[in-house]
Amino acid sequence: MQPIGVTVVIVTFNSRAHFPRLRAALEGQTIPYALIVLDNASDADQRPTAADFPAHAQFLQQDRNLGFAEGNNKAAALVETPLMALLNPDAFPEPDWLAELAAAAARHPEAAAFGSTQISAAEPGRYDGLGDRYGAYGFPWRAAHGALRTFPAIDGEAFSPCAAAALYRIAAWRAAGGFEPSYFCFVEDVDLGFRLRLMGWTCRQAASAVVAHIGGASAARRSAFAVYHGRRNRIWTLLRCMPWPLLVLAAPLHVAHTLLQVALSVGGPHFRPTMAALRDALRGSPAALQARRQIQASRTASLGAIAAAFTWSPLTMARRR
């Protein structure tokens, strides 16, 4: 029997509708793996049981919702394998998904994290995402989200992997401190990818590691919840991770774009969550700046290497492709 070199971590929250398809996808994987399922205080009838997952699953039941970030951190603390794969409960991997991610990790020892080719579960002719990109003035997005599959996914660098279906070297994860728990959810994977890059690692996409992803299973992407957390957390990421010379360049455009977002949201459903996000981003800025000292002190990558990982084209950033 092959030695187990990877642990799959799944954080659930009121996700029972996806368990049958998820279990079938997990049971179809072509390499052995350990499995940890952490439930974030789902409703009683939504909590996972032994019947919902492969027999070797280890379960962690929480009595409060820790959020995606802290939930994964808590599960990751129990991982005993050199590789850890995060998988959302609404992401359904192809049989060779885990094997392809592990093979990519073997080919690229310089990379700490690996993303999957995410196909829309609702519209298989469209991509759900091909990794995360980061605009030079501090705005992240998921590459190719919603794009027609008229072009192939390819192996190559991404700024960071989308944590809906991603592989991490557990040593690098722990050295970086995992996800920032104060984010709760959204942008935590970009923040971690940024910190890994500052430490000298790269992040890559494994094109042949394919999942079908529903997305928004616990929080719709354009809901007030998602708008609030996404806009608050991307400001914190800029403050925490951007090296000073690049921050000086990025800050004016970041502020200008943020003010444009506010203006465009006036009178609409996103105005209140946008204003709440800005308020709380400012309230949390002292903590972000304090964390910044430690994050920047651990930087080994050059400014040029960090800048090269950004997307600089305004047209690409505007199209979010």
Backbone hydrogen bonds in HBPLUS format (Angstrom, degrees):
<---DONOR---> <-ACCEPTOR-->    atom                        ^
c    i                          cat <-CA-CA->   ^        H-A-AA   ^      H-
h    n   atom  resd res      DA  || num        DHA   H-A  angle D-A-AA Bond
n    s   type  num  typ     dist DA aas  dist angle  dist       angle   num
A0083-LEU N   A0005-GLY O   3.23 MM  78  6.19 142.2  2.39 148.6 158.1     1
A0034-ALA N   A0006-VAL O   3.06 MM  28  6.45 158.9  2.11 147.2 152.0     2
A0007-THR N   A0083-LEU O   3.04 MM  76  6.45 149.2  2.14 137.3 144.3     3
A0085-ALA N   A0007-THR O   2.76 MM  78  6.07 162.4  1.80 151.0 157.2     4
A0008-VAL N   A0034-ALA O   2.81 MM  26  6.13 165.6  1.83 151.3 149.1     5
A0036-ILE N   A0008-VAL O   2.89 MM  28  6.28 164.0  1.92 165.9 170.5     6
A0009-VAL N   A0085-ALA O   2.75 MM  76  6.08 162.4  1.78 165.7 169.6     7
A0087-LEU N   A0009-VAL O   3.01 MM  78  6.21 153.6  2.09 167.4 165.6     8
A0010-ILE N   A0036-ILE O   2.96 MM  26  6.37 159.1  2.00 161.5 168.0     9
A0038-LEU N   A0010-ILE O   2.87 MM  28  6.25 159.1  1.91 157.6 164.7    10
A0012-THR N   A0038-LEU O   2.85 MM  26  6.24 158.4  1.89 152.4 159.6    11
A0040-ASN N   A0012-THR O   2.87 MM  28  6.05 174.7  1.87 166.7 166.2    12
A0018-HIS N   A0015-SER O   2.95 MM   3  5.85 160.6  1.98 132.7 137.4    13
A0019-PHE N   A0016-ARG O   3.06 MM   3  5.28 155.7  2.12 111.4 118.7    14
A0022-LEU N   A0018-HIS O   2.97 MM   4  6.02 159.3  2.02 158.1 164.7    15
A0023-ARG N   A0019-PHE O   2.79 MM   4  5.85 165.3  1.81 159.1 161.6    16
A0024-ALA N   A0020-PRO O   3.17 MM   4  6.36 164.0  2.20 146.2 150.3    17
A0025-ALA N   A0021-ARG O   3.07 MM   4  6.28 154.3  2.14 144.1 151.0    18
A0026-LEU N   A0022-LEU O   2.92 MM   4  6.17 155.8  1.98 152.5 159.2    19
A0027-GLU N   A0023-ARG O   2.87 MM   4  6.05 162.5  1.90 156.1 160.7    20
A0028-GLY N   A0024-ALA O   3.16 MM   4  6.25 126.1  2.47 134.0 146.5    21
A0028-GLY N   A0025-ALA O   3.29 MM   3  5.17 138.7  2.48  91.6 102.9    22
A0029-GLN N   A0026-LEU O   3.22 MM   3  5.56 169.6  2.24 111.6 114.8    23
A0030-THR N   A0095-PRO O   3.16 MM  65  5.97 138.7  2.34 156.1 150.0    24
A0058-GLN N   A0035-LEU O   2.87 MM  23  6.13 153.4  1.94 145.2 153.5    25
A0037-VAL N   A0058-GLN O   2.80 MM  21  6.10 166.9  1.81 168.2 172.1    26
A0060-LEU N   A0037-VAL O   2.84 MM  23  6.17 151.1  1.92 157.1 157.8    27
A0039-ASP N   A0060-LEU O   2.86 MM  21  6.27 157.5  1.91 160.8 167.9    28
A0062-GLN N   A0039-ASP O   2.98 MM  23  5.94 155.0  2.04 158.4 165.9    29
A0046-GLN N   A0043-ASP O   2.81 MM   3  5.21 161.5  1.84 120.9 126.8    30
A0052-ASP N   A0049-THR O   2.98 MM   3  5.44 157.6  2.03 114.0 121.1    31
A0057-ALA N   A0054-PRO O   3.09 MM   3  5.84 162.5  2.12 130.8 131.4    32
A0071-GLY N   A0067-GLY O   2.96 MM   4  5.75 148.8  2.06 141.2 151.2    33
A0068-PHE N   A0184-PHE O   2.83 MM 116  5.85 107.1  2.37 139.5 156.4    34
A0072-ASN N   A0068-PHE O   3.08 MM   4  6.10 161.4  2.12 142.7 146.8    35
A0069-ALA N   A0184-PHE O   2.95 MM 115  5.33 170.2  1.96 141.5 144.8    36
A0073-ASN N   A0069-ALA O   3.07 MM   4  6.33 155.3  2.13 145.4 153.0    37
A0074-LYS N   A0070-GLU O   2.90 MM   4  6.11 156.9  1.95 150.9 155.6    38
A0075-ALA N   A0071-GLY O   3.13 MM   4  6.41 159.6  2.18 147.2 152.4    39
A0076-ALA N   A0072-ASN O   2.78 MM   4  5.89 158.8  1.83 151.3 158.1    40
A0077-ALA N   A0073-ASN O   3.13 MM   4  6.33 137.9  2.32 142.5 151.5    41
A0078-LEU N   A0075-ALA O   3.01 MM   3  5.63 158.3  2.06 116.6 123.2    42
A0079-VAL N   A0076-ALA O   3.08 MM   3  5.18 160.5  2.12 107.4 113.6    43
A0170-ILE N   A0082-PRO O   2.95 MM  88  5.45 160.6  1.99 133.6 139.1    44
A0084-MET N   A0168-TYR O   2.87 MM  84  5.26 156.6  1.93 156.1 162.9    45
A0168-TYR N   A0084-MET O   2.75 MM  84  5.26 157.8  1.79 150.5 158.1    46
A0086-LEU N   A0166-ALA O   2.73 MM  80  5.31 150.4  1.81 156.5 165.4    47
A0166-ALA N   A0086-LEU O   3.03 MM  80  5.31 147.2  2.14 138.8 149.1    48
A0088-ASN N   A0164-ALA O   2.78 MM  76  4.89 155.6  1.84 145.3 141.1    49
A0091-ALA N   A0088-ASN O   3.09 MM   3  5.23 151.9  2.17 118.6 116.2    50
A0214-ILE N   A0090-ASP O   2.98 MM 124  5.56 163.6  2.00 154.9 160.0    51
A0092-PHE N   A0212-ALA O   2.79 MM 120  5.08 167.5  1.81 145.1 147.5    52
A0212-ALA N   A0092-PHE O   2.99 MM 120  5.08 163.8  2.02 129.1 131.9    53
A0094-GLU N   A0210-VAL O   2.92 MM 116  5.74 164.8  1.95 164.2 160.2    54
A0097-TRP N   A0094-GLU O   2.96 MM   3  5.25 165.1  1.99 122.9 124.5    55
A0100-GLU N   A0096-ASP O   2.84 MM   4  5.94 157.5  1.89 155.6 161.3    56
A0101-LEU N   A0097-TRP O   3.07 MM   4  6.35 155.8  2.13 149.5 155.9    57
A0102-ALA N   A0098-LEU O   2.96 MM   4  6.17 165.0  1.99 151.1 155.3    58
A0103-ALA N   A0099-ALA O   2.90 MM   4  6.08 150.6  1.99 143.3 151.8    59
A0104-ALA N   A0100-GLU O   2.97 MM   4  6.17 151.8  2.05 142.6 149.9    60
A0105-ALA N   A0101-LEU O   3.00 MM   4  6.31 152.5  2.07 148.1 155.5    61
A0106-ALA N   A0102-ALA O   3.06 MM   4  6.37 145.1  2.19 141.2 150.3    62
A0107-ARG N   A0103-ALA O   3.00 MM   4  6.30 146.8  2.11 145.1 154.1    63
A0108-HIS N   A0104-ALA O   3.02 MM   4  6.12 139.7  2.19 145.8 155.8    64
A0111-ALA N   A0108-HIS O   3.12 MM   3  5.68 167.4  2.14 118.4 122.4    65
A0202-THR N   A0110-GLU O   3.22 MM  92  6.29 144.8  2.35 137.7 143.9    66
A0112-ALA N   A0202-THR O   2.92 MM  90  6.13 152.8  1.99 168.4 164.9    67
A0169-ARG N   A0112-ALA O   2.95 MM  57  5.40 153.2  2.03 154.9 156.9    68
A0204-ARG N   A0113-ALA O   3.00 MM  91  6.41 163.6  2.02 151.1 154.5    69
A0114-PHE N   A0167-LEU O   2.81 MM  53  5.03 150.9  1.90 146.6 152.8    70
A0167-LEU N   A0114-PHE O   2.85 MM  53  5.03 160.1  1.89 146.4 153.2    71
A0115-GLY N   A0204-ARG O   2.74 MM  89  6.24 153.5  1.81 146.5 155.6    72
A0206-ALA N   A0115-GLY O   2.87 MM  91  5.92 172.2  1.88 156.0 156.3    73
A0117-THR N   A0209-ALA O   2.77 MM  92  5.93 163.6  1.79 159.9 164.9    74
A0211-VAL N   A0117-THR O   3.01 MM  94  6.35 159.0  2.06 159.1 160.7    75
A0118-GLN N   A0129-GLY O   3.05 MM  11  5.06 159.6  2.09 172.9 167.3    76
A0128-ASP N   A0118-GLN O   2.63 MM  10  4.97 167.2  1.65 129.8 132.2    77
A0129-GLY N   A0118-GLN O   3.16 MM  11  5.06 142.8  2.30 138.0 129.0    78
A0119-ILE N   A0211-VAL O   2.81 MM  92  6.10 172.5  1.82 165.0 167.6    79
A0213-HIS N   A0119-ILE O   2.77 MM  94  5.98 162.9  1.80 169.6 175.2    80
A0120-SER N   A0126-ARG O   3.04 MM   6  5.72 174.8  2.04 145.2 146.7    81
A0121-ALA N   A0213-HIS O   3.02 MM  92  5.07 165.2  2.05 122.9 121.0    82
A0126-ARG N   A0123-GLU O   2.84 MM   3  5.69 154.9  1.90 136.4 137.7    83
A0149-ARG N   A0125-GLY O   2.88 MM  24  5.63 158.4  1.93 152.2 147.1    84
A0127-TYR N   A0147-ALA O   2.78 MM  20  5.44 161.7  1.81 161.3 165.6    85
A0146-GLY N   A0127-TYR O   2.81 MM  19  5.38 150.6  1.90 145.7 150.0    86
A0130-LEU N   A0143-ALA O   2.77 MM  13  5.18 143.1  1.91 141.0 149.2    87
A0143-ALA N   A0131-GLY O   2.79 MM  12  5.68 150.1  1.88 162.6 171.2    88
A0132-ASP N   A0160-SER O   2.82 MM  28  5.20 163.2  1.85 168.4 169.1    89
A0159-PHE N   A0132-ASP O   3.04 MM  27  5.74 128.3  2.31 161.6 172.4    90
A0160-SER N   A0132-ASP O   3.39 MM  28  5.20 152.2  2.48 130.4 131.5    91
A0133-ARG N   A0141-TRP O   2.83 MM   8  5.52 168.0  1.84 168.9 173.0    92
A0141-TRP N   A0133-ARG O   3.06 MM   8  5.52 150.9  2.14 141.9 146.2    93
A0311-THR N   A0134-TYR O   2.87 MM 177  5.88 157.2  1.92 143.8 147.3    94
A0135-GLY N   A0139-PHE O   2.88 MM   4  5.04 170.3  1.89 136.3 136.8    95
A0138-GLY N   A0135-GLY O   2.85 MM   3  5.44 156.0  1.91 130.1 128.0    96
A0136-ALA N   A0311-THR O   2.99 MM 175  5.69 146.8  2.10 157.8 149.6    97
A0145-HIS N   A0142-ARG O   3.35 MM   3  5.77 153.5  2.43 133.3 129.6    98
A0147-ALA N   A0144-ALA O   2.99 MM   3  5.07 168.3  2.01 122.9 124.9    99
A0205-GLN N   A0156-GLY O   2.74 MM  49  5.51 157.6  1.79 167.6 175.3   100
A0158-ALA N   A0203-CYS O   3.17 MM  45  5.76 158.6  2.22 120.4 126.2   101
A0165-ALA N   A0162-CYS O   3.33 MM   3  6.44 172.1  2.34 129.5 129.5   102
A0172-ALA N   A0169-ARG O   3.09 MM   3  5.40 117.2  2.50 104.4 118.7   103
A0173-TRP N   A0169-ARG O   2.91 MM   4  6.18 165.8  1.93 160.2 164.9   104
A0174-ARG N   A0170-ILE O   2.98 MM   4  6.10 165.0  2.00 146.0 149.3   105
A0175-ALA N   A0171-ALA O   2.96 MM   4  6.10 153.5  2.03 142.0 150.0   106
A0176-ALA N   A0172-ALA O   2.95 MM   4  6.11 150.3  2.04 150.0 157.0   107
A0177-GLY N   A0173-TRP O   2.99 MM   4  6.16 121.6  2.34 135.5 151.4   108
A0178-GLY N   A0173-TRP O   2.88 MM   5  5.09 142.1  2.03 156.4 150.8   109
A0177-GLY N   A0174-ARG O   3.14 MM   3  4.87 136.6  2.34  90.4 102.8   110
A0183-TYR N   A0180-GLU O   3.13 MM   3  5.91 163.3  2.16 123.0 128.0   111
A0184-PHE N   A0181-PRO O   3.18 MM   3  5.67 150.7  2.27 115.4 122.0   112
A0185-CYS N   A0183-TYR O   2.68 MM   2  5.39 135.8  1.87 111.2  96.2   113
A0191-ASP N   A0187-VAL O   2.98 MM   4  6.23 166.2  2.00 157.8 161.2   114
A0192-LEU N   A0188-GLU O   3.06 MM   4  6.20 158.4  2.10 140.1 145.7   115
A0193-GLY N   A0189-ASP O   2.90 MM   4  6.04 159.8  1.94 141.6 147.9   116
A0194-PHE N   A0190-VAL O   2.85 MM   4  6.05 154.5  1.91 151.7 158.4   117
A0195-ARG N   A0191-ASP O   3.04 MM   4  6.32 161.3  2.08 147.2 151.8   118
A0196-LEU N   A0192-LEU O   2.88 MM   4  6.16 158.0  1.93 155.6 161.8   119
A0197-ARG N   A0193-GLY O   3.03 MM   4  6.24 152.7  2.11 143.1 150.2   120
A0198-LEU N   A0194-PHE O   2.93 MM   4  6.27 154.4  2.00 151.4 158.9   121
A0199-MET N   A0195-ARG O   3.12 MM   4  6.35 138.7  2.30 139.3 149.7   122
A0199-MET N   A0196-LEU O   3.14 MM   3  5.07 127.1  2.44  92.1 105.9   123
A0201-TRP N   A0196-LEU O   3.04 MM   5  5.46 156.4  2.10 152.7 145.1   124
A0200-GLY N   A0197-ARG O   2.93 MM   3  5.08 161.5  1.97 108.5 113.6   125
A0300-THR N   A0198-LEU O   2.77 MM 102  6.15 153.6  1.84 158.4 163.3   126
A0301-ALA N   A0198-LEU O   3.16 MM 103  5.28 170.5  2.16 139.7 140.0   127
A0209-ALA N   A0206-ALA O   3.02 MM   3  5.57 165.6  2.04 121.4 125.9   128
A0223-SER N   A0220-ALA O   3.12 MM   3  5.21 167.8  2.14 112.7 114.3   129
A0227-VAL N   A0223-SER O   2.92 MM   4  6.18 165.0  1.95 157.6 161.9   130
A0228-TYR N   A0224-ALA O   2.93 MM   4  5.98 164.0  1.95 147.6 152.2   131
A0229-HIS N   A0225-PHE O   3.12 MM   4  6.29 178.8  2.12 152.3 152.7   132
A0230-GLY N   A0226-ALA O   2.86 MM   4  5.77 159.6  1.90 147.1 154.0   133
A0231-ARG N   A0227-VAL O   3.05 MM   4  5.97 165.6  2.07 145.9 149.9   134
A0232-ARG N   A0228-TYR O   3.00 MM   4  6.06 159.3  2.04 151.2 157.6   135
A0233-ASN N   A0229-HIS O   2.94 MM   4  5.78 163.6  1.97 143.2 148.7   136
A0234-ARG N   A0230-GLY O   3.14 MM   4  6.14 146.6  2.26 138.0 145.5   137
A0236-TRP N   A0232-ARG O   3.21 MM   4  6.60 158.8  2.26 147.6 153.6   138
A0237-THR N   A0233-ASN O   2.91 MM   4  6.09 152.2  1.99 142.9 150.7   139
A0238-LEU N   A0234-ARG O   3.16 MM   4  6.28 156.7  2.21 136.4 141.4   140
A0239-LEU N   A0235-ILE O   3.06 MM   4  6.36 163.3  2.09 152.4 156.4   141
A0240-ARG N   A0236-TRP O   2.82 MM   4  5.94 155.6  1.88 151.6 158.8   142
A0241-CYS N   A0237-THR O   2.91 MM   4  5.73 166.8  1.93 151.8 155.2   143
A0242-MET N   A0238-LEU O   3.24 MM   4  5.37 156.6  2.30 130.2 136.9   144
A0246-LEU N   A0243-PRO O   3.04 MM   3  5.56 118.0  2.44 115.3 129.8   145
A0247-LEU N   A0243-PRO O   2.78 MM   4  5.88 145.9  1.89 152.2 161.6   146
A0247-LEU N   A0244-TRP O   3.05 MM   3  4.83 117.1  2.46  92.3 108.8   147
A0248-VAL N   A0244-TRP O   2.98 MM   4  6.20 155.0  2.04 159.8 163.4   148
A0250-ALA N   A0246-LEU O   2.88 MM   4  6.08 152.7  1.95 145.7 154.1   149
A0251-ALA N   A0247-LEU O   2.85 MM   4  5.72 163.1  1.88 155.6 157.5   150
A0254-HIS N   A0250-ALA O   2.91 MM   4  6.00 154.9  1.97 158.4 166.1   151
A0255-VAL N   A0251-ALA O   2.88 MM   4  6.05 164.4  1.91 160.1 162.9   152
A0256-ALA N   A0252-PRO O   2.96 MM   4  6.16 161.5  2.00 145.0 150.6   153
A0257-HIS N   A0253-LEU O   2.88 MM   4  6.00 161.8  1.91 147.3 151.9   154
A0258-THR N   A0254-HIS O   2.93 MM   4  6.08 154.0  2.00 145.1 152.8   155
A0259-LEU N   A0255-VAL O   2.91 MM   4  6.19 158.2  1.96 153.6 158.8   156
A0260-LEU N   A0256-ALA O   3.01 MM   4  6.27 147.1  2.13 141.5 150.8   157
A0261-GLN N   A0257-HIS O   2.93 MM   4  6.26 151.5  2.01 146.0 153.5   158
A0262-VAL N   A0258-THR O   2.99 MM   4  6.35 154.9  2.06 147.7 154.3   159
A0263-ALA N   A0259-LEU O   2.95 MM   4  6.20 164.2  1.97 147.9 151.9   160
A0264-LEU N   A0260-LEU O   2.90 MM   4  6.10 161.0  1.94 153.6 158.4   161
A0265-SER N   A0261-GLN O   3.01 MM   4  6.11 131.4  2.26 140.0 152.3   162
A0265-SER N   A0262-VAL O   3.10 MM   3  5.18 134.1  2.32  97.5 110.5   163
A0266-VAL N   A0263-ALA O   3.41 MM   3  5.54 155.3  2.47 101.6 108.3   164
A0268-GLY N   A0265-SER O   2.93 MM   3  5.31 159.2  1.97 138.4 138.8   165
A0271-PHE N   A0268-GLY O   3.36 MM   3  5.80 171.2  2.37 114.3 116.9   166
A0274-THR N   A0270-HIS O   3.00 MM   4  5.91 146.0  2.12 139.3 149.0   167
A0275-MET N   A0271-PHE O   2.93 MM   4  6.17 164.0  1.95 157.5 161.2   168
A0276-ALA N   A0272-ARG O   2.89 MM   4  6.08 159.4  1.94 154.0 160.3   169
A0277-ALA N   A0273-PRO O   2.90 MM   4  5.94 147.8  2.00 136.3 145.0   170
A0278-LEU N   A0274-THR O   3.01 MM   4  6.33 157.5  2.06 149.8 154.9   171
A0279-ARG N   A0275-MET O   2.95 MM   4  6.14 161.0  1.98 147.8 153.4   172
A0280-ASP N   A0276-ALA O   2.96 MM   4  6.11 168.5  1.97 150.1 153.0   173
A0281-ALA N   A0277-ALA O   2.79 MM   4  5.87 143.9  1.92 143.0 153.9   174
A0282-LEU N   A0278-LEU O   3.07 MM   4  6.22 157.0  2.12 146.1 150.7   175
A0283-ARG N   A0279-ARG O   3.01 MM   4  6.33 156.7  2.07 144.7 151.8   176
A0284-GLY N   A0280-ASP O   2.90 MM   4  5.95 145.9  2.01 138.4 147.1   177
A0285-SER N   A0282-LEU O   3.16 MM   3  5.03 157.5  2.21  99.3 106.2   178
A0288-ALA N   A0284-GLY O   3.04 MM   4  6.32 155.1  2.10 150.1 158.1   179
A0289-LEU N   A0285-SER O   2.81 MM   4  5.99 159.3  1.86 155.9 160.4   180
A0290-GLN N   A0286-PRO O   2.93 MM   4  6.11 145.5  2.05 140.9 150.6   181
A0291-ALA N   A0287-ALA O   2.95 MM   4  6.18 160.3  1.99 148.1 152.8   182
A0292-ARG N   A0288-ALA O   2.91 MM   4  6.07 139.7  2.07 136.9 149.0   183
A0293-ARG N   A0290-GLN O   3.27 MM   3  5.64 135.8  2.48 103.7 113.0   184
A0295-ILE N   A0291-ALA O   3.04 MM   4  6.29 166.4  2.05 156.2 160.6   185
A0296-GLN N   A0292-ARG O   2.80 MM   4  5.87 172.9  1.81 158.5 160.1   186
A0297-ALA N   A0293-ARG O   3.04 MM   4  6.03 142.0  2.19 134.2 144.8   187
A0298-SER N   A0294-GLN O   3.23 MM   4  6.43 133.5  2.46 140.5 150.1   188
A0298-SER N   A0295-ILE O   3.26 MM   3  5.46 139.6  2.43  98.4 108.9   189
A0299-ARG N   A0296-GLN O   3.16 MM   3  5.16 162.4  2.19 103.4 108.4   190
A0306-ILE N   A0302-SER O   3.12 MM   4  6.44 157.5  2.17 149.3 155.2   191
A0307-ALA N   A0303-LEU O   2.85 MM   4  6.03 168.5  1.86 154.6 158.1   192
A0308-ALA N   A0304-GLY O   2.93 MM   4  5.99 148.2  2.03 141.3 149.9   193
A0309-ALA N   A0306-ILE O   3.06 MM   3  5.38 145.8  2.18 105.7 115.7   194
A0310-PHE N   A0307-ALA O   3.14 MM   3  5.44 156.9  2.20 108.0 115.0   195
A0317-MET N   A0313-SER O   3.02 MM   4  6.29 162.2  2.05 153.3 158.6   196
A0318-ALA N   A0314-PRO O   2.84 MM   4  5.98 152.8  1.92 143.2 150.9   197
A0319-ARG N   A0315-LEU O   2.98 MM   4  6.16 154.5  2.05 146.2 152.8   198
A0320-ARG N   A0316-THR O   2.81 MM   4  5.81 126.5  2.10 137.8 152.6   199
